[in-house]
Every structure is written in structure tokens, then in C-alpha cells.
Amino acid sequence: MANVLLSEAEKTFILQGVEDNFRCDGRSCKDYRPMELETDVVSNASGSARLRLANTDILVGVKTEIDVPFPETPNQGKLEFFVDCSANATPAFEGRGGEDLATDISTGLARAYASFPLDKLCILPALQCWKLYADILILECGGNLFDAVSLAVKAALHNTRVPRVTGAEMDGGQVDLTLSDDQYDCWRLDVTSAPLMVTLCKIGDNCVVDPTAEEETCSAASLVIAITPLGKLSSVFKTGVGSFHSQTLQDALKVGKEIGVTLNEELNKVLKLEEDLGEKRERYGFLK
């Protein structure tokens, strides 16, 4: 993460606030900042979403193409993540400054979605499948990138429209697919069970969720937990050079699980409302 220059007095103020469960912006250690989510914001993408979390601004676009399934998963489709840290997001991203962070985020997403079912993306087992590219652009960096990116990715995947295949046949050893002539004849991937990342930032002997850039500067280690709506941990990894005491780690996992389940529930409600509104627009021809 990009470090913010803070004086020792400012660091001490943040540390003491976390100890008293009262952070600089008035939140408790378990509170998130307000978020703003938009979907279907990129016209040339199959699905898209933009999420603003305080000063953090994330744009995700999803594109679809037909590919060959992996030999080890012949009955599933593919999902790949690519992260681009814009140099305008923070001066630390200029040149190649954001490459390591982009790799960490894309790797974290791949681990989190490792157990996510992609069988609906399979067209012909071992022969053809849909491949989804999730392109993530960090427009502004204001802390808590892992959580913000995972929220935007799940929303963009929910918004993704996959063309319907109406026919498939073999022609000289090659697969010949027929797609629907109706551009609106599409289906959506069910992302209800998709995980979200929850970052627990260790400041002193306590952990906070949704850390600001200033709080991240005061922390030597953070725990990033990927949680499904049912409370299953799909991945856990640590960032930073510091360490977690065994009891602190157990407490952080418990808190992260509770918050992750709640966060998934709230996002799924918002996505369901967005889907219902989209269906009404298509049915009655309303403009966006």
C-alpha cells in the first residue's frame, strides 16, 4: 500500500484512538465507511461496476470470450483477473510502483475465487467454455483496496451478461457454435455464493476493518480474509512485515467472519434490487 507521511504524534493519536474503539473519523473498529456502487457503467463491456469507498475509487469491466477448458477442470469455465494501478491514483504508482500491489490483489482474488463454481460457463465439456476477464482499474487510492476491489468485482460479475448458445456441432474436428441473434438474449452468472475480502488491519494490539490510508501507515501487518455468504473462509493471507499473536489471529478470524457474512448479505440485497430494476427497464423500455 502507498504510505502516507505522518508525524509520530499523529501515529500515537491513531493508536490511542483504536485502543479506545474510537477512530479519527468517528467509527468504531468494526465499522465500514459509506460506499457508493454503480453497475453497467462501461458500454463496451459485458458487465461493469464502479465502487467508491471514501477516497478509494475502483472501476471493474468484465469481458467474455469462448475458450477451451483447462484439462484438470473440463466441466468448468474460466475466470481471470487483471489489475491496473493508475498513476493518477497516488504518486507511489508512478512508473512501476503499483506492479507489486496489482499482483498481490489479482493473486488474492484468484485464491478467493478458487472454489467458486464455474460449471455454468461450460459449453461443451473439455471442448468449449466461456472465459471471463475481469479488468480492474484503481482510479484513486484511499485505503482498503482489497475489500473495495472484491466488492466491485462481485458487482461487475453479477452485472455480466453472457450470450446464449443456441447450437453446437462438430465440423471437421472443430466445434461450431451458434449464438443467439438477439443481443438481449443473455444470461447472468449467479454470484450469490461469491466471496468478499475483509481486511483486518493490526494497529497496536487491536484490529480494525476498512482501514484508511493513514491507519495502514500505522500498521505493520494486516490480515485479508475471503468470506462466502455462508461464512466459509475461501482464503486467508497476511500483508506487511509484522506478525500476529496466536490469540490475536483467532480473534481477527472470528471478527472477519462475522463482518464478511454481514457484508455479503448487504451487497447481495443491493445486487438483487439492481437486477429487479434492470428487468423493469428492459420490460418497459425505460432509459437508464
Sine and cosine of phi, psi and omega as CSV:
sin_phi,cos_phi,sin_psi,cos_psi,sin_omega,cos_omega
0.00,0.00,0.44,-0.90,0.04,-1.00
-0.97,0.25,0.79,-0.61,-0.01,-1.00
-0.99,0.16,0.61,-0.79,0.08,-1.00
-0.97,-0.23,0.69,-0.72,0.00,-1.00
-0.96,0.29,0.87,-0.49,0.01,-1.00
-0.76,-0.65,0.56,-0.83,0.09,-1.00
-0.98,0.19,0.24,-0.97,0.02,-1.00
-0.89,0.45,-0.56,0.83,0.02,-1.00
-0.91,0.42,-0.65,0.76,0.02,-1.00
-0.92,0.40,-0.65,0.76,0.04,-1.00
-0.90,0.44,-0.67,0.74,0.02,-1.00
-0.90,0.44,-0.64,0.77,0.02,-1.00
-0.88,0.47,-0.69,0.72,0.02,-1.00
-0.91,0.42,-0.69,0.72,-0.01,-1.00
-0.87,0.49,-0.73,0.69,-0.02,-1.00
-0.93,0.38,-0.55,0.83,0.06,-1.00
-0.90,0.43,-0.67,0.74,0.03,-1.00
-0.90,0.44,-0.63,0.78,0.03,-1.00
-0.88,0.47,-0.54,0.84,0.01,-1.00
-1.00,-0.04,0.12,0.99,0.01,-1.00
0.87,0.49,0.58,0.82,0.03,-1.00
-0.60,-0.80,0.97,-0.25,-0.10,-0.99
-1.00,0.07,0.15,-0.99,-0.11,-0.99
-0.86,0.51,-0.52,0.85,-0.02,-1.00
-0.99,-0.11,0.20,0.98,0.08,-1.00
1.00,-0.03,-0.07,1.00,-0.01,-1.00
-0.99,0.15,0.37,-0.93,0.18,-0.98
-1.00,0.08,0.05,-1.00,-0.06,-1.00
-0.92,0.39,-0.33,0.94,-0.08,-1.00
-0.96,-0.28,0.14,0.99,-0.07,-1.00
-0.99,-0.11,0.59,-0.80,0.13,-0.99
-1.00,-0.09,0.39,-0.92,0.13,-0.99
-0.98,0.20,0.34,-0.94,0.05,-1.00
-0.87,0.50,0.57,-0.82,-0.01,-1.00
-0.85,-0.53,0.43,-0.90,0.09,-1.00
-0.77,-0.64,0.85,-0.53,-0.08,-1.00
-0.85,-0.53,0.75,-0.66,0.10,-0.99
-0.82,-0.58,0.58,-0.81,0.08,-1.00
-0.84,-0.54,0.31,-0.95,0.03,-1.00
0.85,0.52,0.77,0.63,-0.07,-1.00
-0.97,-0.24,-0.17,0.99,0.02,-1.00
-0.91,-0.42,0.90,-0.43,-0.14,-0.99
-0.93,0.36,-0.53,0.85,-0.08,-1.00
-0.99,-0.10,0.29,0.96,0.04,-1.00
-0.92,-0.38,0.41,-0.91,0.03,-1.00
-0.95,0.31,-0.41,0.91,0.04,-1.00
-0.28,-0.96,0.47,-0.88,-0.04,-1.00
-0.35,-0.94,0.31,-0.95,0.05,-1.00
-0.37,-0.93,0.47,-0.88,0.07,-1.00
-0.74,-0.67,0.77,-0.63,-0.04,-1.00
-0.83,-0.56,0.74,-0.67,0.08,-1.00
-0.89,-0.45,0.83,-0.56,0.02,-1.00
-0.81,-0.59,0.99,-0.11,-0.13,-0.99
0.83,0.56,-0.87,-0.49,-0.01,-1.00
-1.00,-0.01,0.05,1.00,0.05,-1.00
-1.00,-0.01,0.76,-0.65,-0.07,-1.00
-0.74,-0.67,0.88,-0.47,-0.08,-1.00
-0.84,-0.54,0.73,-0.69,0.09,-1.00
-0.86,-0.51,0.78,-0.63,-0.02,-1.00
-0.81,-0.59,0.77,-0.64,0.10,-0.99
-0.84,-0.54,0.68,-0.73,-0.02,-1.00
-0.90,-0.44,0.76,-0.65,0.05,-1.00
-0.87,-0.50,0.48,-0.88,-0.04,-1.00
-0.88,-0.47,0.56,-0.83,0.13,-0.99
-0.45,-0.89,0.31,-0.95,0.00,-1.00
-1.00,-0.03,0.72,-0.69,-0.07,-1.00
-0.61,-0.79,-0.05,-1.00,0.03,-1.00
-0.98,-0.22,0.73,-0.68,-0.02,-1.00
-0.89,0.46,0.40,-0.92,0.10,-0.99
-0.92,0.40,0.58,-0.81,-0.01,-1.00
-0.85,0.53,-0.57,0.82,-0.03,-1.00
-0.98,0.21,-0.28,0.96,0.05,-1.00
-0.74,-0.67,0.93,0.36,-0.09,-1.00
-0.93,0.38,-0.30,0.95,-0.05,-1.00
-0.97,-0.25,0.28,0.96,-0.03,-1.00
-0.77,-0.64,0.37,-0.93,0.08,-1.00
-1.00,0.06,-0.30,-0.96,-0.05,-1.00
-0.78,-0.63,0.51,-0.86,0.05,-1.00
-0.61,-0.79,0.86,-0.51,-0.02,-1.00
-0.81,-0.58,0.50,-0.86,-0.03,-1.00
-0.86,-0.51,0.68,-0.73,0.09,-1.00
-0.74,-0.68,0.79,-0.62,-0.06,-1.00
-0.90,-0.43,0.73,-0.68,0.05,-1.00
-0.84,-0.55,0.88,-0.47,0.04,-1.00
-1.00,-0.02,0.97,-0.25,-0.03,-1.00
-0.89,0.45,0.67,-0.74,0.03,-1.00
-0.90,0.43,-0.33,0.94,0.04,-1.00
-0.98,0.20,-0.25,0.97,-0.04,-1.00
-0.93,0.37,-0.66,0.75,0.01,-1.00
-0.29,-0.96,0.55,-0.84,0.01,-1.00
-0.84,0.54,-0.41,0.91,-0.02,-1.00
-0.92,0.38,-0.30,0.95,-0.02,-1.00
-1.00,0.00,-0.02,1.00,-0.02,-1.00
-0.91,0.42,0.53,-0.85,-0.06,-1.00
0.93,0.36,-0.86,-0.52,0.01,-1.00
-0.93,-0.38,0.39,0.92,-0.08,-1.00
-0.91,0.42,-0.43,0.90,-0.05,-1.00
-0.99,-0.15,0.06,1.00,-0.09,-1.00
-0.91,0.42,-0.70,0.71,-0.02,-1.00
-0.90,0.44,-0.68,0.74,0.02,-1.00
-0.90,0.43,-0.66,0.75,0.02,-1.00
-0.88,0.48,-0.65,0.76,0.04,-1.00
-0.90,0.43,-0.67,0.74,0.01,-1.00
-0.88,0.47,-0.66,0.75,-0.02,-1.00
-0.93,0.36,-0.72,0.70,-0.01,-1.00
-0.90,0.43,-0.63,0.78,0.05,-1.00
-0.91,0.40,-0.66,0.75,0.04,-1.00
-0.88,0.47,-0.65,0.76,0.04,-1.00
-0.91,0.41,-0.67,0.74,0.00,-1.00
-0.88,0.47,-0.65,0.76,0.04,-1.00
-0.92,0.39,-0.67,0.74,-0.03,-1.00
-0.89,0.45,-0.61,0.79,-0.04,-1.00
-1.00,-0.07,0.18,0.98,-0.03,-1.00
-0.87,0.48,-0.56,0.83,-0.03,-1.00
-0.98,-0.18,0.09,1.00,0.01,-1.00
-0.96,0.29,0.79,-0.62,-0.06,-1.00
-0.93,0.36,0.80,-0.60,0.01,-1.00
-0.87,-0.49,0.35,0.94,-0.05,-1.00
-0.92,0.40,-0.46,0.89,0.01,-1.00
-0.92,0.38,-0.30,0.95,0.01,-1.00
-1.00,0.08,-0.09,1.00,0.02,-1.00
-0.98,0.19,0.75,-0.66,0.02,-1.00
-0.99,-0.14,-0.83,0.56,0.11,-0.99
-0.76,-0.66,0.87,-0.49,-0.06,-1.00
-0.79,0.61,0.76,-0.65,0.05,-1.00
0.93,0.36,0.00,1.00,-0.05,-1.00
-0.87,-0.49,-0.80,0.60,-0.08,-1.00
-0.62,-0.78,0.59,-0.81,0.05,-1.00
-0.43,-0.90,0.21,-0.98,0.11,-0.99
-1.00,0.03,0.67,-0.74,0.07,-1.00
-0.89,-0.45,0.81,-0.59,-0.01,-1.00
-0.97,-0.25,0.79,-0.62,0.10,-0.99
-0.96,-0.27,0.87,-0.49,0.07,-1.00
-0.98,-0.22,0.97,-0.26,0.01,-1.00
-1.00,-0.08,0.86,-0.52,-0.10,-0.99
-0.91,-0.40,0.83,-0.56,0.01,-1.00
-0.90,-0.44,0.85,-0.53,0.06,-1.00
-1.00,0.01,0.96,-0.27,-0.06,-1.00
-0.99,0.12,-0.55,0.84,0.00,-1.00
-0.50,-0.87,0.63,-0.78,-0.08,-1.00
-0.91,-0.41,0.93,-0.37,0.03,-1.00
-0.77,-0.64,0.47,0.88,0.00,-1.00
0.99,-0.15,0.39,-0.92,0.09,-1.00
0.84,0.54,0.79,0.62,-0.06,-1.00
-0.94,0.35,-0.64,0.77,-0.06,-1.00
-0.86,0.50,-0.73,0.68,-0.01,-1.00
-0.91,0.42,-0.72,0.70,-0.03,-1.00
-0.88,0.47,-0.68,0.74,0.00,-1.00
-0.90,0.43,-0.68,0.73,-0.03,-1.00
-0.91,0.42,-0.60,0.80,0.06,-1.00
-0.90,0.43,-0.71,0.71,-0.01,-1.00
-0.92,0.40,-0.62,0.79,0.00,-1.00
-0.91,0.42,-0.71,0.70,0.00,-1.00
-0.89,0.46,-0.65,0.76,0.03,-1.00
-0.91,0.41,-0.65,0.76,0.00,-1.00
-0.92,0.39,-0.64,0.77,0.04,-1.00
-0.91,0.41,-0.60,0.80,0.07,-1.00
-0.90,0.43,-0.57,0.82,-0.02,-1.00
-0.98,0.18,-0.20,0.98,-0.09,-1.00
-0.94,0.34,0.74,-0.67,0.05,-1.00
-0.95,-0.32,0.88,-0.48,-0.03,-1.00
-0.99,-0.14,0.82,-0.58,0.00,-1.00
-0.85,0.53,0.59,-0.80,-0.02,-1.00
-1.00,0.09,0.74,-0.67,0.04,-1.00
-1.00,0.02,0.85,-0.52,-0.06,-1.00
-0.99,-0.14,-0.25,0.97,0.00,-1.00
-0.28,-0.96,0.49,-0.87,0.02,-1.00
-0.52,-0.85,0.76,-0.65,0.01,-1.00
-0.51,-0.86,0.33,-0.94,0.02,-1.00
-1.00,-0.04,0.73,-0.69,0.00,-1.00
-0.72,-0.69,0.98,-0.18,0.01,-1.00
0.88,0.47,0.61,0.79,-0.01,-1.00
1.00,0.08,-0.10,1.00,0.02,-1.00
-0.95,-0.31,0.54,-0.84,0.01,-1.00
-1.00,0.09,0.79,-0.62,0.03,-1.00
-0.93,-0.37,0.93,-0.38,-0.04,-1.00
-0.98,-0.21,0.56,-0.83,0.07,-1.00
-0.88,-0.48,0.85,-0.52,0.02,-1.00
-0.99,-0.12,0.43,-0.90,-0.01,-1.00
-0.88,0.48,0.66,-0.75,0.04,-1.00
-0.95,0.30,-0.32,0.95,-0.01,-1.00
-1.00,0.08,0.89,-0.45,-0.03,-1.00
-0.91,0.41,-0.30,0.95,0.03,-1.00
-1.00,-0.07,-0.03,1.00,0.02,-1.00
-0.99,0.10,0.99,0.13,-0.06,-1.00
-0.73,-0.69,0.18,-0.98,0.11,-0.99
-0.73,-0.68,0.36,-0.93,-0.05,-1.00
-0.94,-0.35,0.58,-0.82,0.05,-1.00
-0.97,0.25,0.71,-0.70,0.03,-1.00
-0.98,0.18,0.94,-0.34,-0.04,-1.00
-0.95,-0.30,0.33,0.94,-0.01,-1.00
-0.83,0.55,-0.61,0.80,-0.05,-1.00
-1.00,-0.04,0.08,1.00,-0.01,-1.00
-0.92,0.39,0.59,-0.81,-0.06,-1.00
-0.99,0.12,0.30,-0.96,0.16,-0.99
-0.83,-0.56,0.50,-0.86,0.03,-1.00
-1.00,-0.05,0.65,-0.76,0.08,-1.00
-0.83,-0.56,0.86,-0.50,0.01,-1.00
-0.99,-0.12,0.81,-0.58,0.07,-1.00
-0.93,-0.36,0.94,-0.35,-0.10,-1.00
-1.00,-0.08,0.87,-0.50,-0.05,-1.00
-1.00,0.08,0.90,-0.44,0.04,-1.00
-0.84,-0.55,0.93,-0.37,-0.13,-0.99
0.93,0.37,-0.81,-0.58,0.03,-1.00
-0.97,-0.25,0.19,0.98,-0.05,-1.00
-0.84,-0.55,0.31,-0.95,0.02,-1.00
-0.86,-0.51,0.59,-0.81,0.05,-1.00
-0.82,-0.58,0.49,-0.87,0.09,-1.00
-0.99,-0.16,0.33,-0.95,-0.02,-1.00
0.75,0.66,0.87,0.50,-0.02,-1.00
-0.94,0.34,0.60,-0.80,0.13,-0.99
-0.98,0.19,0.16,-0.99,0.02,-1.00
-0.88,0.47,-0.57,0.82,0.02,-1.00
-0.93,0.37,-0.65,0.76,0.02,-1.00
-0.93,0.37,-0.59,0.81,0.06,-1.00
-0.89,0.46,-0.55,0.83,0.03,-1.00
-0.91,0.41,-0.50,0.87,-0.01,-1.00
-1.00,0.09,-0.03,1.00,-0.08,-1.00
-0.94,-0.33,0.63,-0.78,0.06,-1.00
-0.99,-0.12,-0.24,0.97,-0.03,-1.00
-0.40,-0.92,0.54,-0.84,0.08,-1.00
-0.70,-0.71,0.50,-0.86,0.04,-1.00
-0.93,-0.37,0.81,-0.58,0.01,-1.00
-0.94,-0.35,0.88,-0.47,-0.08,-1.00
-0.90,-0.44,0.77,-0.64,0.08,-1.00
-0.99,-0.15,0.86,-0.50,-0.10,-0.99
-0.86,-0.51,0.72,-0.70,0.11,-0.99
-1.00,0.07,0.24,-0.97,0.02,-1.00
-0.86,0.51,-0.40,0.92,0.01,-1.00
-1.00,0.02,0.06,1.00,0.04,-1.00
1.00,0.05,0.25,0.97,0.03,-1.00
-1.00,0.06,0.71,-0.70,0.05,-1.00
-0.99,0.11,0.91,-0.42,0.01,-1.00
-1.00,-0.02,-0.36,0.93,0.09,-1.00
-0.24,-0.97,0.47,-0.88,0.06,-1.00
-0.61,-0.79,0.77,-0.64,0.09,-1.00
-0.51,-0.86,0.36,-0.93,-0.05,-1.00
-0.94,-0.33,0.58,-0.81,0.13,-0.99
-0.87,-0.50,0.41,-0.91,-0.02,-1.00
1.00,-0.04,0.18,-0.98,-0.09,-1.00
-1.00,-0.06,-0.19,0.98,-0.04,-1.00
-0.98,0.21,-0.08,-1.00,-0.04,-1.00
-0.72,-0.69,0.21,-0.98,0.04,-1.00
-0.89,-0.45,0.74,-0.67,0.16,-0.99
-0.92,0.40,0.49,-0.87,-0.08,-1.00
-0.84,0.55,-0.66,0.75,0.00,-1.00
-0.94,0.34,-0.64,0.77,0.05,-1.00
-0.88,0.47,-0.62,0.79,0.03,-1.00
-0.90,0.43,-0.70,0.71,0.01,-1.00
-0.89,0.45,-0.69,0.73,0.02,-1.00
-0.90,0.44,-0.64,0.77,-0.01,-1.00
-0.91,0.41,-0.65,0.76,0.01,-1.00
-0.90,0.43,-0.63,0.77,0.01,-1.00
-0.91,0.41,-0.73,0.69,0.01,-1.00
-0.90,0.43,-0.69,0.72,0.00,-1.00
-0.87,0.48,-0.62,0.78,0.02,-1.00
-0.90,0.43,-0.72,0.69,0.00,-1.00
-0.88,0.47,-0.71,0.70,-0.02,-1.00
-0.93,0.37,-0.63,0.78,0.00,-1.00
-0.88,0.47,-0.66,0.75,0.02,-1.00
-0.90,0.45,-0.71,0.71,0.02,-1.00
-0.90,0.44,-0.68,0.73,-0.01,-1.00
-0.89,0.45,-0.65,0.76,0.05,-1.00
-0.89,0.46,-0.68,0.73,-0.01,-1.00
-0.88,0.48,-0.71,0.70,-0.03,-1.00
-0.92,0.40,-0.66,0.75,0.01,-1.00
-0.92,0.39,-0.65,0.76,0.01,-1.00
-0.89,0.46,-0.57,0.82,0.06,-1.00
-0.90,0.43,-0.70,0.71,0.00,-1.00
-0.90,0.45,-0.68,0.73,-0.01,-1.00
-0.92,0.39,-0.57,0.82,0.04,-1.00
-0.92,0.40,-0.65,0.76,0.06,-1.00
-0.90,0.44,-0.65,0.76,0.02,-1.00
-0.90,0.44,-0.64,0.77,0.01,-1.00
-0.92,0.40,-0.69,0.73,0.01,-1.00
-0.89,0.46,-0.66,0.75,0.01,-1.00
-0.91,0.41,-0.63,0.78,0.02,-1.00
-0.90,0.44,-0.63,0.78,0.03,-1.00
-0.91,0.42,-0.61,0.79,0.02,-1.00
-0.93,0.38,-0.62,0.79,0.03,-1.00
-0.89,0.46,-0.69,0.73,-0.01,-1.00
-0.93,0.36,-0.59,0.81,-0.04,-1.00
-0.94,0.35,-0.67,0.74,-0.10,-1.00
-0.97,-0.24,0.03,1.00,0.06,-1.00
0.96,0.30,0.45,0.89,0.01,-1.00
-0.95,0.31,0.54,-0.84,0.12,-0.99
-0.97,0.22,0.45,-0.89,0.02,-1.00
-0.95,0.30,0.00,0.00,0.00,0.00
